């Protein structure tokens, strides 16, 4: 009865203000609903109010207390992550696409269905490869509580955007009715002012992102130029004596990568868009390494990440022990020249970039360089490579992905652009259905 009254007050007092400032709603997790149905529309309605829904028929998988704790974790991190726990007999045909359509919020959606688990996300929030990697990482996590907490913990480090405005900060059925009435009255009077403040914050955030992108543009342009110079130095001609189809294919891939990198950089609008640029450059450098090996009659090189100290050095040839100042020793991929320098007790030749304090190694230059490094090394390598560095510490914070895109989990890099909606935005049915295709 109390819950019904709370919901009625939400609709009467707060929903009208939503047209001005994105509604404040009372968060309720679905497990507390005595008669919640498994219809996708009702699941979506619950997820618009709280990040975790537990179907009554699946309540033996996740207790009310565990569901509340999981919801609090997501809300406290301010991330658009949605989790539904459903019975094994729930129909699965297009379940992700239908749930995303009915919920209408850009984000990451995870579903535990019986003892199975899967997830989908809008590409502006997390790449498909990153989602796949996160799902694979928790398949053997154990029961629903362990699996869902592991998934959310990993996802919080990788999910872009912010929580939808419909989730309240103090969710639960212990919300004082009198306080809710007062909140509604304040919102009705001050909604326009809050909306204006929200717009100012968004503009400031956009300005910060533009400044970070311009800082990255200098470094990325240097990378693209260096790659173009490598193409020129190779001096390959498709019709030259000894050239075969494999060589020509390598050369064509390198040229395509060069063109893609320039196009991606021209289209970049946010720092995370740079990841696609450096990934294209790295693809092109590997194609050149293959071409050089074919021309010289050497064995084809294995696909390895670029030199950690400066990706412009080209693909690495080995892993070597390295200890950053004040950090722990770790193995990093190195080129032949830096491998020799380290073996001789010398310092490697490090990529330095401009900072307010002068030129510093890129891993000490701030969070904007995370997407740049992610394109070269992939999110799967970054934690081990950057642990203990300034960049690594910043990328490990839950707030990082909101400003600079998916972090450690993005093994394959992301694409440029998106649907214009960021995580937590209400897009309704305006989303790329391919991101949510398929069932379990």
Secondary structure by P-SEA (a helix, b strand, c coil): caaaaaaaaaaacccccccccccbbbbbcccccccccccaaaaaaaaaaccbbbcccccccccaaaaaaaaaaaaaaccbbbbbbbcccccccaaaaaaaaaacccbbbbbbcccccccccccccccaaaaaaaaaaccccccaaaaaaaaaaaaaacccccccccccccccccccaaaaaaaaaaaaacaaaaaaaaaaaaaaaaaaaaaaaaaaaaaaaaaaaaaaaaaaaaccccccccccaaaaaaaaaaaaaaaaaaaaaaaccccccaaaaaaaaaaaaaaaaaaaaaaacccccccccccccccccccccbbbbbbcccbbbbbbbbcaaaaaaaaaccccccccccccccccccccccccaaaaaaaacccccccccccccaaaaaaacccccccccccccccccccccccccccccccccccccccccccc
